Amino acid sequence: MTLPLTVNGTPAELPAGSTVAVLVATRNGGHDQVAVARNGDVVPRSSWPTTELVAGDVLEVLTPTAGG
């Protein structure tokens, strides 16, 4: 079973039971220097392994940029 999600405005699917940590690992090639918002709320990095995703979640995975 898979979960239909929206990630950065694009439809996506992950296996049922996936967490934010799984999303970051699969979408960013293990690069975890990102911020994640789920349904408009920032998910603290410490909660990634325990924040289970559900069908219909809307996620934003943001990479910080430097500059001025």
ABEGO torsion letter per residue (X at the ends): XBBBBBBGGBBBBBBBGBBAAAAAAAAAGGBABBBBBBGGBBBBAAAAAABBBBBGBBBBBBBBBBEX
